[in-house]
């Protein structure tokens, strides 16, 4: 018998017996897997879902439960708040946010289908209060729905697409709305007849005549063989918890110590590669130190260890943090005056590195060369008083001079501060959820969605909160439906 391996499918001829028989087999019970199961079952397919943990969750359940939605004139929450969000503007923003890694077909598909997807989510039982919470927030602490969750109102995005808030958060008091969101989707999948097996770890795919026809799962320390007559859907997450894969593909993350994930060890990517799929944009990752962005601190100025600005600070906190990681050295500084200072949360690991009655005194405390930080702040303040930022195009009202002493420099250290992260690269898939080979041809019988693929959130510098759950749920549905409708 051939070896059981993540890296190559087992020939069907070597299967000793079929322990399970289904139409669609799904790996992973997070938001991706649950949505794939719902759509496949609703299409009439027999569905079996295998989860390595003792219950549902994954990275989706660790999230804030926020989904990025817009277009088609706006959702009910957007329209009630006075935002008429066009599909064209929505698609333009998604493509800009995807940067050089963008999949334009997926952006267009999601922009056109997002409003219907939002209504679908509500039909599954996801509750939304429907109100708008203005200002800059990491996520609501009450049960508010609509927030600004990206760089929509910041340059260069706002010059290409009319800004609108698009973060839609499940009605949930406090942080962590991802857990109830996954619970609701799981319950819906079960109601539709999905047969869910927990403590079942996928260890190999099964291939016959060039087609994926099943998988091997490890249950109670035994290999069990699953016949999937229509297809296998991978919804296993990224590889933030796999240090060897990070070192190989995404070494910049090795400076960071706070991965977001559960069992995100890249198993789905390895299975897909072994079956002939292609992995793309594996160097891309999201990172943020979000506690730099209570609204008053967005008025501050970020500088690198050389005392130079590098970003317009009014954009999304993840875009700021990702740009920070591109800077020389192992830290950056957030500069504030007394009018805009507040003590960061202790868990953020952000420390006060320097203070002074002038920016030159702060410069000296940070041991920067004389004339560096002082010149940066003199230039910034002079133009801020005129309502301009000629270097990075920060906009009013967040653009304001920092000239009320005393002054402070907060240190964000890439090793010791809380820079959370997860990976964005993964299997190349079509907008229908098919895993594609290096020749662009689908691997027969294999589908995937979510963070084991390169999807809507393809570029760390353009990420917006809610893009990953949007990608997982929307393209998870498509992957499940494509598998169910296959031959």
Long-range contacts (C-beta under 8 A, 24 or more apart in sequence): 4-203, 4-204, 4-216, 4-223, 5-203, 5-204, 5-274, 6-203, 6-204, 6-267, 6-270, 6-271, 6-274, 7-270, 7-273, 7-274, 8-204, 8-274, 9-204, 9-205, 9-206, 9-207, 9-212, 9-274, 9-275, 10-204, 10-205, 10-206, 10-207, 10-216, 11-206, 11-207, 11-208, 12-206, 12-207, 12-208, 12-213, 12-214, 13-208, 15-206, 15-214, 15-225, 16-225, 17-225, 18-214, 18-225, 18-226, 18-227, 19-224, 19-225, 19-226, 20-48, 20-224, 20-225, 20-226, 20-227, 21-226, 21-227, 21-229, 22-46, 22-47, 22-48, 22-195, 22-226, 22-227, 22-228, 22-229, 23-47, 23-228, 23-229, 23-230, 23-483, 23-484, 24-48, 24-228, 24-230, 24-231, 24-232, 24-233, 24-480, 24-483, 24-484, 25-49, 25-50, 25-214, 25-215, 25-226, 25-228, 25-231, 25-232, 25-233, 26-50, 26-232, 26-233, 26-235, 26-480, 27-202, 27-215, 27-232, 27-233, 27-234, 27-235, 27-236, 27-268, 27-271, 28-52, 28-58, 28-234, 28-235, 28-236, 28-237, 28-268, 28-450, 29-53, 29-55, 29-56, 29-57, 29-58, 29-182, 29-186, 29-196, 29-198, 29-235, 30-56, 30-57, 30-58, 30-59, 30-60, 30-61, 30-182, 30-235, 30-237, 30-450, 30-472, 31-58, 31-60, 31-178, 31-181, 31-182, 31-185, 31-450, 31-469, 31-472, 31-473, 31-476, 32-58, 32-60, 32-235, 32-449, 32-450, 32-451, 32-472, 32-473, 32-475, 32-476, 32-479, 33-58, 33-233, 33-235, 33-476, 34-182, 34-185, 34-186, 34-188, 34-189, 34-476, 35-185, 35-472, 35-473, 35-474, 35-476, 35-477, 35-480, 36-233, 36-235, 36-433, 36-447, 36-449, 36-476, 36-477, 36-479, 36-480, 36-483, 37-189, 37-192, 37-194, 37-196, 37-480, 38-124, 38-185, 38-188, 38-189, 38-192, 38-194, 38-477, 38-480, 39-476, 39-477, 39-478, 39-480, 39-481, 39-484, 40-194, 40-233, 40-480, 40-481, 40-483, 40-484, 41-189, 41-192, 41-193, 41-194, 41-484, 42-192, 43-480, 43-481, 43-484, 43-485, 44-484, 45-230, 45-483, 45-484, 46-193, 46-195, 47-189, 47-192, 47-193, 47-194, 47-195, 47-480, 47-484, 48-194, 48-195, 48-196, 48-197, 48-226, 48-228, 49-189, 49-194, 49-195, 49-196, 49-197, 50-197, 50-200, 50-201, 50-202, 50-215, 50-217, 50-226, 51-196, 51-197, 51-198, 51-199, 51-200, 52-199, 52-200, 52-201, 52-202, 52-263, 53-198, 53-199, 53-262, 53-263, 54-198, 54-199, 55-198, 56-182, 56-183, 56-186, 56-198, 57-179, 57-182, 57-262, 58-182, 58-237, 58-261, 58-262, 58-263, 58-264, 59-237, 59-238, 59-260, 59-261, 59-262, 59-264, 59-422, 59-451, 59-468, 60-178, 60-181, 60-182, 60-469, 60-472, 61-178, 61-179, 61-181, 61-182, 61-262, 62-176, 62-178, 62-179, 62-260, 62-261, 62-262, 63-176, 63-177, 63-178, 63-181, 63-468, 63-469, 64-138, 64-139, 64-169, 64-175, 64-176, 64-177, 64-178, 64-465, 65-169, 65-170, 65-172, 65-176, 65-177, 65-178, 65-179, 65-180, 65-181, 65-469, 66-139, 66-147, 66-149, 66-167, 66-168, 66-169, 66-170, 66-177, 66-465, 66-466, 66-469, 67-118, 67-121, 67-167, 67-168, 67-169, 67-466, 67-469, 67-470, 67-473, 68-114, 68-149, 68-150, 68-166, 68-167, 68-168, 68-456, 68-464, 68-465, 68-466, 68-467, 68-469, 68-470, 69-114, 69-115, 69-117, 69-118, 69-166, 69-168, 69-466, 69-470, 70-111, 70-114, 70-115, 70-164, 70-166, 71-111, 71-112, 71-114, 71-115, 72-112, 72-114, 72-115, 72-116, 73-115, 74-115, 74-164, 75-115, 75-118, 75-146, 75-168, 76-130, 77-128, 77-130, 77-131, 77-132, 77-145, 77-146, 77-168, 78-132, 78-146, 78-164, 78-165, 78-166, 80-130, 80-131, 80-132, 81-131, 81-132, 81-146, 81-165, 83-164, 83-165, 84-164, 85-162, 85-164, 85-166, 86-162, 87-111, 87-112, 88-161, 89-161, 89-162, 89-164, 90-114, 90-161, 90-164, 90-166, 92-160, 92-161, 93-150, 93-152, 93-157, 93-160, 93-161, 94-456, 96-156, 96-157, 96-160, 96-161, 96-462, 97-150, 97-151, 97-157, 97-457, 97-459, 97-462, 97-463, 97-464, 97-467, 98-456, 98-457, 98-458, 98-459, 98-462, 99-458, 99-459, 99-461, 99-462, 100-459, 101-280, 101-281, 101-284, 101-424, 101-454, 101-458, 101-459, 102-458, 102-459, 103-431, 103-454, 103-455, 103-456, 103-458, 105-430, 105-431, 106-431, 106-455, 106-456, 106-475, 107-456, 109-431, 110-456, 110-470, 110-471, 110-474, 113-474, 114-470, 114-474, 117-470, 117-473, 117-474, 117-477, 118-168, 120-477, 121-473, 124-184, 124-185, 124-188, 125-184, 125-187, 125-188, 126-170, 126-181, 126-184, 126-185, 127-170, 127-171, 128-168, 128-169, 128-170, 128-171, 129-171, 132-165, 135-295, 136-293, 136-294, 136-295, 136-298, 137-295, 138-175, 138-290, 138-291, 138-293, 138-317, 138-465, 139-167, 139-169, 139-175, 139-177, 139-465, 140-169, 141-173, 141-174, 141-175, 142-173, 143-171, 143-172, 143-173, 144-169, 145-169, 145-171, 149-316, 149-464, 149-465, 149-466, 150-316, 150-463, 150-464, 150-465, 150-466, 150-467, 151-315, 151-316, 151-319, 151-462, 151-464, 152-464, 153-314, 153-395, 154-312, 154-314, 154-315, 154-316, 154-394, 154-395, 155-312, 155-315, 155-392, 155-393, 155-394, 155-395, 156-393, 157-315, 158-395, 166-464, 166-466, 167-464, 167-465, 167-466, 168-466, 178-469, 181-469, 185-473, 200-224, 202-236, 202-267, 202-271, 204-271, 205-232, 205-271, 205-274, 205-275, 205-446, 207-275, 210-444, 211-444, 211-445, 212-275, 212-443, 212-444, 212-445, 212-446, 213-445, 228-445, 230-445, 230-483, 230-484, 230-485, 230-486, 230-487, 231-445, 231-446, 231-447, 231-482, 231-483, 231-484, 231-486, 232-445, 232-446, 232-447, 232-483, 233-433, 233-447, 233-448, 233-449, 233-476, 233-479, 233-480, 233-483, 234-268, 234-271, 234-272, 234-427, 234-435, 234-446, 234-447, 234-448, 234-449, 234-452, 235-268, 235-448, 235-449, 235-450, 235-452, 235-472, 235-476, 235-479, 236-264, 236-267, 236-268, 236-269, 236-271, 236-450, 236-452, 237-261, 237-262, 237-263, 237-264, 237-268, 237-450, 237-451, 237-452, 238-264, 238-266, 238-269, 238-422, 238-423, 238-424, 238-425, 238-426, 238-451, 238-452, 239-264, 239-265, 239-266, 239-269, 239-423, 240-264, 240-285, 240-421, 240-422, 240-423, 241-265, 242-266, 245-269, 246-423, 249-279, 249-282, 249-283, 249-425, 250-282, 250-283, 250-284, 250-285, 250-423, 250-425, 252-283, 252-285, 252-325, 253-285, 253-287, 253-421, 253-423, 255-325, 255-330, 255-414, 255-415, 256-287, 256-414, 256-415, 256-419, 256-420, 256-421, 257-415, 257-416, 257-419, 258-418, 258-419, 258-420, 258-421, 259-420, 259-421, 259-422, 260-420, 260-421, 260-422, 261-422, 264-422, 264-423, 264-451, 266-452, 268-426, 268-427, 268-448, 268-452, 269-426, 269-427, 269-452, 272-427, 272-435, 272-443, 272-446, 272-448, 272-452, 273-427, 275-435, 275-443, 275-446, 276-437, 276-438, 276-443, 277-427, 277-428, 277-435, 277-436, 277-437, 277-443, 277-446, 277-448, 278-427, 278-428, 278-436, 278-437, 278-438, 279-425, 279-426, 279-427, 279-428, 279-454, 280-425, 280-426, 280-427, 280-428, 280-454, 281-424, 281-425, 281-426, 281-454, 281-458, 281-459, 282-423, 282-425, 282-426, 283-425, 284-423, 284-424, 284-425, 284-454, 284-458, 284-459, 284-460, 285-421, 285-422, 285-423, 285-424, 285-425, 285-460, 286-318, 286-322, 286-421, 286-422, 286-423, 286-424, 286-457, 286-460, 286-463, 286-468, 287-318, 287-321, 287-322, 287-325, 287-419, 287-420, 287-421, 287-460, 288-317, 288-318, 288-320, 288-321, 288-322, 288-419, 288-420, 288-421, 289-317, 289-321, 289-324, 289-348, 289-350, 289-412, 289-417, 289-418, 289-419, 289-420, 290-317, 290-318, 290-321, 290-420, 291-344, 291-345, 291-347, 291-348, 291-350, 291-418, 292-317, 292-320, 292-321, 292-334, 292-344, 292-348, 292-350, 292-410, 292-412, 293-317, 293-320, 294-342, 296-340, 296-341, 296-342, 297-334, 297-336, 297-340, 297-341, 297-342, 297-344, 298-398, 299-336, 299-340, 299-398, 299-400, 299-402, 300-334, 300-335, 300-336, 300-340, 300-402, 301-334, 301-335, 301-376, 301-377, 301-380, 301-402, 302-332, 302-333, 302-334, 302-335, 303-332, 303-333, 303-335, 303-373, 303-376, 304-328, 304-329, 304-332, 304-333, 305-329, 305-330, 305-331, 305-332, 305-333, 305-368, 306-368, 306-372, 307-363, 307-366, 307-368, 307-369, 307-372, 307-373, 307-375, 307-376, 308-372, 308-376, 309-376, 309-380, 309-391, 309-392, 311-392, 312-389, 312-392, 312-393, 312-394, 312-395, 313-394, 313-398, 314-394, 314-395, 314-398, 314-399, 316-463, 316-464, 316-465, 318-460, 318-463, 318-464, 318-465, 319-461, 319-462, 319-463, 321-419, 322-460, 322-461, 322-463, 323-461, 324-412, 324-414, 325-414, 325-419, 330-413, 330-414, 330-415, 331-411, 331-412, 331-413, 331-414, 332-411, 332-412, 333-366, 333-409, 333-410, 333-411, 333-412, 334-409, 334-410, 334-412, 335-359, 335-362, 335-373, 335-377, 335-402, 335-407, 335-408, 335-409, 335-410, 336-402, 336-407, 336-408, 336-410, 337-402, 337-403, 337-404, 337-405, 337-406, 337-407, 337-408, 338-404, 338-405, 338-406, 338-407, 338-408, 339-402, 339-404, 340-400, 340-402, 341-408, 344-410, 347-418, 348-417, 348-418, 349-413, 349-416, 349-417, 349-418, 350-410, 350-411, 350-412, 350-417, 351-410, 351-411, 351-413, 352-408, 352-409, 352-410, 352-411, 353-409, 353-410, 353-411, 354-408, 354-409, 355-406, 355-407, 355-408, 355-409, 356-405, 356-406, 356-407, 357-405, 357-406, 357-407, 358-405, 358-407, 359-407, 361-407, 362-407, 362-408, 362-409, 365-409, 366-409, 377-402, 422-451, 422-468, 423-451, 424-451, 424-454, 424-457, 424-458, 424-459, 424-460, 424-463, 425-454, 426-451, 426-452, 426-453, 426-454, 426-455, 427-452, 427-453, 427-454, 428-453, 428-454, 429-453, 429-454, 429-455, 429-475, 429-479, 431-475, 431-478, 432-478, 432-479, 432-482, 433-475, 433-476, 433-478, 433-479, 433-480, 433-481, 433-482, 433-483, 434-479, 434-482, 445-486, 447-479, 447-480, 447-482, 447-483, 448-479, 449-475, 449-476, 449-478, 449-479, 450-475, 450-476
